[in-house]
Amino acid sequence: MDVITRYLEQTSRSDLRAAKPPSIEVDVVRAEEASPEFGRFLYTAVGGDWHWTERLSWTWAEWAGWLDGGVETWVAHHRGTPAGYAELAPRDDAAVEITSFGLLPWAMGRGLGGHLLVAATARAWDLADRWPGREPTRRVWLHTCTLDGPAALANYLARGFRVYDTRVNVPGDEHEGETPGPWPGAGPRPGAPTGSGGP
């Protein structure tokens, strides 16, 4: 099965479009301590059903190095419980990449995706305000593939992102079989996608 990866961007802060309020109370807060344990938890809890496998082999030190490199993690909470997250990685060309974005399974279908994406993208646009000496953001970008959640692309487009490149079968998208699930040995949850796939 061919996997289609689309790269999307905003080139102006004014590109960002509002979303409807979520159906439940939610706070979006930055995780200011660079915790490898928390970073890995979010990565597996959100990505376990979508073939997010690239970082599963990372050591604690690799996670620490990634998070200490200026990456910001913004987490949506409902009554103290993580509901989803976005990871913002500054790049050298005054760009910010949204390297990870998604919801935990229990939080899907509650209108949180648009709300979290608006909050995360706004924080990408003002990231330089929190990092003295960094050039103001001129571009925010991300990518999604046909193995991501079915609402992902529509959410990005609705929030004002535009597709600037499309590729088929990007290296790393060739995984076969069932998704890994949220932790080693857990396996996929009922209703999780199967087949080849993902980032």
MOZIVEN-V688152 format. One line per field, one symbol per residue. burial: I if it has 9 or more other ideal C-beta (glycine too) atoms within 8 Angstrom, else O. A space follows every 10 residues. Layout:
burial = ???
This chain:
burial = OOIIIIIIII OOOOIIOOIO OIOOOIOIOO IOOOOIOIII OIIIIIIIII IIOOIOOOOO OIIIOIIOOO IIIIIIIIOO OIIIIIIIII OOOIIIIIOI IIIIOOIIOO IIIIIIIIII IIIIIIIIOO IOOOOOIOII IIIIIOIIOO OIIOIIIIIO IIIOOOOOOI OOIOIOOOII IOOOOIOIIO OIIOOIIII
